[in-house]
């Protein structure tokens, strides 16, 4: 029998039974893993980290297997004209830890309810408190179905309210030059642009402010997530609105960026969404096909298409070039192929990708 009390992050990531349970492909072992979480409380955080990495990898790698990635990197290594540092084999485990860098900012909170219980009770209390403090007559919509509920707000903005979600807004929607809604649960907003009347979403200690854009807000008992699809939004702890002396600069988010707000600490961190979308289409003639091009040109193309800053030392990497053909792979798979081919590494910090390298000979 496996000695689960000695399991570390790597052990969980490499355990087939655990991965199948996390991805809901095998529910027969649910009792086992839930029992392990109860019997070894110190493993809960590690199990949570492993679960987040597995789900993120599953999202990133849609349509791209590890063997396909390894073959692609090997092909590039064989055809690139520059001499690269000795490459380490691309293994499944290396991909897990590459994903760890991409999602590290998520930390321990997301999905924690899998072991601590449903968050609805906690978010409902906060939500009710917010609504109770308003002096205006309110309208409320509750999604009691198992499907996404489509709503149209009075001024035309669209809302996709997820199951168990609740949203309230004033009957006189545009009031005091504001459009304000209160949310519990998860919803996607497509906001009509109106510079004279900004749009505010209040959710579990965090306020999201926009003029006109599309974004998703998701609340749990521990976190609030805000993911931007288009336009720009700013996020700010609600407590700072009423205490100007403690006011920190609002955090600005652009497309493919996300903010994670800790309900307990009132801290906000910024990262990149797990599945960045193309904001503009690549050049129809060349796309992501590069023939012996400097890596600086390849990074520039990624920045242009996805709107994500890529920071690197141009002088150190000035001799790095490669031949690469990429097409419909997700952003992080493209980045994995490029960096692994030239022997570089990357991490995600404050909504940016930071690439480190010892250079290319």
C-alpha positions in Angstrom: 0.0 0.0 0.0 1.2 3.5 -0.8 2.5 5.6 2.1 0.4 8.7 1.5 1.5 10.4 4.6 4.9 10.9 3.0 3.5 12.1 -0.4 5.0 15.3 -1.7 3.8 17.5 -4.6 5.6 15.4 -7.2 4.0 12.2 -5.8 0.5 13.6 -6.2 1.2 14.9 -9.7 2.5 11.5 -10.8 -0.2 9.4 -9.2 -2.5 8.2 -12.0 -5.4 7.6 -9.6 -5.1 11.1 -8.1 -5.0 12.8 -11.6 -8.1 10.8 -12.8 -9.9 11.9 -9.6 -9.0 15.5 -10.0 -10.1 15.6 -13.6 -13.3 13.7 -12.7 -12.6 10.8 -15.0 -12.8 8.3 -12.2 -15.1 8.9 -9.2 -14.5 5.5 -7.7 -11.5 6.7 -5.7 -13.3 9.7 -4.2 -13.6 8.1 -0.8 -9.9 7.3 -0.8 -8.6 10.8 -1.5 -11.2 12.5 0.7 -10.1 10.2 3.5 -6.4 11.0 2.9 -7.3 14.7 3.2 -9.0 14.1 6.5 -6.3 11.8 8.0 -3.4 13.9 6.9 -4.4 17.5 7.3 -0.9 18.7 6.4 -1.4 17.2 2.9 -4.4 19.4 2.1 -2.4 22.3 0.8 -0.2 20.1 -1.3 -3.2 18.2 -2.7 -4.8 21.6 -3.5 -1.6 22.8 -5.3 -1.4 19.5 -7.3 -5.1 19.7 -8.2 -4.8 23.3 -9.5 -1.7 22.3 -11.6 -3.5 19.3 -13.0 -6.6 21.3 -14.0 -4.4 24.1 -15.5 -2.4 21.6 -17.4 -5.6 20.0 -18.7 -6.8 23.4 -19.9 -3.4 24.5 -21.4 -2.8 21.3 -23.3 -6.1 20.9 -25.1 -5.2 18.9 -28.2 -1.5 18.7 -27.4 -0.1 15.6 -25.8 3.2 15.4 -24.0 4.6 13.1 -26.7 3.5 15.7 -29.4 5.2 18.5 -27.5 8.4 16.4 -27.1 8.4 15.6 -30.8 7.9 19.2 -31.7 10.7 20.5 -29.5 13.0 17.7 -30.8 12.2 18.7 -34.4 13.0 22.3 -33.7 16.3 21.3 -32.0 17.3 19.3 -35.0 16.5 22.0 -37.5 17.6 25.2 -35.7 20.8 26.7 -36.9 22.1 28.1 -33.7 24.0 26.0 -31.2 21.9 25.6 -28.1 22.9 24.5 -24.6 22.5 20.8 -23.9 18.7 20.1 -23.6 17.1 18.1 -20.9 14.4 15.6 -22.0 10.9 17.1 -22.0 9.0 14.9 -19.6 5.5 15.0 -18.2 7.0 16.0 -14.8 8.8 19.0 -16.3 5.5 20.1 -17.8 3.9 20.0 -14.4 6.5 22.3 -13.0 6.3 24.6 -16.0 2.6 24.9 -15.2 3.5 25.6 -11.6 5.3 28.7 -12.7 2.4 29.8 -14.8 -0.2 29.4 -12.0 1.8 30.1 -8.9 0.0 33.3 -8.2 -3.2 31.4 -7.7 -1.8 30.1 -4.5 -3.7 28.0 -2.1 -7.2 29.5 -2.3 -8.8 28.5 -5.6 -10.7 25.3 -5.3 -10.0 25.0 -1.5 -13.7 24.5 -1.0 -13.2 20.9 -2.3 -12.1 20.0 1.2 -13.5 22.8 3.4 -17.1 22.7 2.3 -19.3 24.8 0.0 -18.6 28.6 0.0 -22.2 29.6 -0.7 -23.0 30.2 2.9 -20.1 32.6 3.4 -20.5 34.5 0.1 -24.3 34.8 0.7 -23.7 36.6 4.0 -21.4 39.1 2.6 -23.6 39.6 -0.4 -26.7 40.1 1.8 -24.8 42.6 3.9 -24.0 44.7 0.9 -27.5 44.7 -0.5 -29.0 45.5 3.0 -26.9 48.7 3.2 -28.3 50.2 0.0 -31.0 52.7 0.4 -32.5 52.1 -3.0 -35.2 49.6 -4.0 -33.4 46.6 -5.4 -34.1 43.9 -8.0 -32.6 40.4 -7.5 -32.1 37.5 -9.8 -31.1 34.0 -8.5 -30.1 31.2 -10.8 -31.6 28.0 -9.3 -31.1 26.0 -12.4 -28.1 23.9 -13.6 -27.6 26.1 -16.7 -26.2 29.6 -17.2 -28.9 32.2 -17.0 -28.8 35.0 -19.6 -29.8 38.5 -18.2 -30.0 41.9 -19.8 -29.6 44.8 -17.4 -31.8 47.9 -17.9 -29.2 49.9 -19.9 -28.4 47.0 -22.2 -25.4 45.3 -20.5 -25.5 41.5 -20.7 -24.8 39.1 -17.8 -24.3 35.3 -17.9 -25.1 34.2 -14.4 -23.8 30.8 -13.4 -25.8 28.2 -11.4 -26.3 29.2 -7.7 -25.3 32.7 -8.6 -27.2 35.8 -7.3 -27.2 39.3 -8.6 -28.9 42.5 -7.3 -29.1 45.9 -8.8 -31.2 49.1 -8.1 -34.6 49.3 -9.8 -33.4 52.8 -11.0 -30.3 51.3 -12.5 -28.4 54.4 -13.5 -28.2 56.4 -10.2 -25.9 59.1 -9.1 -23.8 58.7 -12.3 -23.2 55.0 -11.4 -24.3 51.6 -12.6 -23.9 49.2 -9.6 -24.5 45.5 -9.2 -23.9 43.1 -6.3 -22.8 39.6 -7.0 -22.6 36.3 -5.2 -21.2 33.4 -7.2 -19.9 33.6 -10.8 -21.0 35.8 -13.7 -19.6 37.0 -17.0 -20.4 40.6 -17.8 -20.5 42.3 -21.2 -20.9 46.0 -20.3 -22.3 48.7 -22.5 -19.8 51.5 -22.8 -20.9 54.7 -21.0 -18.1 57.0 -19.9 -20.5 59.2 -17.9 -21.8 56.3 -15.8 -19.1 53.8 -14.8 -20.1 50.2 -14.1 -19.3 48.8 -10.6 -19.5 45.1 -9.5 -19.3 44.6 -5.7 -18.4 41.0 -4.7 -17.1 39.7 -1.4 -14.9 42.6 -0.4 -13.8 43.6 -3.9 -15.1 46.3 -6.3 -14.5 46.0 -10.0 -14.9 49.2 -12.0 -15.3 49.5 -15.8 -16.6 51.9 -18.4 -17.4 49.3 -21.1 -15.8 45.9 -21.5 -16.2 42.2 -20.9 -15.0 40.3 -17.9 -15.7 37.5 -15.5 -16.1 37.7 -11.7 -16.2 34.6 -9.5 -16.5 34.6 -5.7 -15.7 31.9 -3.2 -15.4 32.1 0.6 -11.7 32.8 0.3 -11.1 34.6 -3.0 -12.6 36.8 -5.7 -11.3 36.2 -9.2 -11.6 38.9 -12.0 -10.6 37.8 -15.5 -10.6 40.4 -18.4 -11.7 39.4 -21.9 -11.7 42.8 -23.5 -11.1 46.4 -22.6 -9.8 47.4 -19.2 -11.0 47.1 -15.6 -9.7 48.3 -12.3 -10.1 46.4 -9.0 -9.9 47.8 -5.5 -10.8 46.4 -2.0 -14.1 47.8 -1.0 -12.7 48.8 2.4 -10.4 51.3 0.7 -13.3 53.2 -0.8 -14.6 54.3 2.6 -11.1 54.9 4.0 -9.3 57.3 1.7 -6.3 57.4 4.1 -5.7 53.7 3.5 -6.3 53.9 -0.2 -3.9 51.9 -2.3 -3.5 52.5 -6.1 -6.2 50.6 -8.0 -5.0 47.6 -9.9 -5.5 47.9 -13.6 -6.2 44.8 -15.7 -6.0 44.4 -19.4 -7.2 41.5 -21.6 -5.8 38.1 -20.7 -4.9 39.3 -17.2 -6.6 38.3 -14.0 -6.7 39.5 -10.4 -7.0 37.2 -7.3 -8.3 39.0 -4.2 -7.8 37.4 -0.8 -10.9 37.9 1.3 -9.0 37.2 4.5 -6.0 39.5 3.8 -7.6 42.0 1.5 -4.6 41.6 -0.8 -4.8 41.6 -4.6 -2.3 39.8 -6.9 -2.2 40.0 -10.7 -1.4 37.2 -13.1 -2.2 35.9 -16.6 -5.3 33.9 -17.3 -4.8 30.1 -17.7 -5.9 30.2 -21.3 -4.9 33.5 -22.9 -6.9 34.3 -26.1 -5.6 35.8 -29.3 -6.5 39.5 -29.2 -5.6 39.9 -32.9 -5.1 37.4 -35.6 -1.4 36.6 -36.5 -0.1 37.6 -39.9 -2.2 35.5 -42.3 0.8 34.8 -44.5 3.4 33.9 -41.8 1.4 33.2 -38.7 3.8 31.8 -36.1 6.2 30.3 -38.6 9.8 31.6 -38.2 12.8 30.5 -40.3 16.0 31.0 -38.3 14.7 34.2 -36.7 16.0 35.8 -33.5 14.0 34.9 -30.4 13.3 38.6 -29.9 11.2 38.7 -33.0 9.3 35.6 -31.8 8.6 37.1 -28.4 7.5 40.3 -30.1 5.0 38.4 -32.2 3.6 36.7 -29.1 3.2 40.1 -27.3 1.4 41.6 -30.2 -1.1 38.7 -30.6 -1.8 38.1 -26.9 -1.2 41.5 -25.4 1.0 39.9 -22.7 4.3 41.6 -21.9 7.3 39.3 -22.2 10.4 40.5 -20.2 13.9 39.2 -21.0 17.5 40.4 -21.2 18.0 41.2 -24.9 21.7 41.4 -24.6 22.0 37.9 -23.0 19.7 36.3 -25.6 20.9 38.2 -28.7 22.4 35.1 -30.2 19.3 33.0 -29.6 17.5 32.1 -32.8 15.4 29.2 -34.0 13.3 27.8 -36.7 9.8 27.1 -35.4 6.3 26.4 -36.8 3.4 27.0 -34.4 -0.2 27.3 -35.2 -3.2 26.8 -32.9 -1.4 25.8 -29.7 -2.4 27.6 -26.6 -0.2 30.5 -25.5 1.6 28.6 -22.7 2.3 25.6 -25.0 3.9 28.0 -27.6 5.9 29.5 -24.8 7.0 26.1 -23.5 8.1 25.0 -27.0 10.2 28.2 -27.6 11.8 28.4 -24.2 12.6 24.6 -23.9 14.1 24.7 -27.4 16.6 27.4 -26.5 17.3 26.1 -23.0 15.5 29.1 -21.3 12.9 29.2 -18.5 10.1 31.5 -17.6 7.8 32.5 -14.8 4.7 34.6 -14.5 4.7 37.6 -12.3 2.4 40.6 -12.0 0.7 39.9 -15.3 3.9 39.5 -17.2 6.1 36.6 -18.5 9.7 36.8 -17.3 12.1 34.7 -19.3 15.5 33.8 -18.0 18.4 32.4 -20.0 22.1 31.9 -19.9 22.3 32.8 -23.6 23.0 30.8 -26.7 26.4 30.1 -28.2 
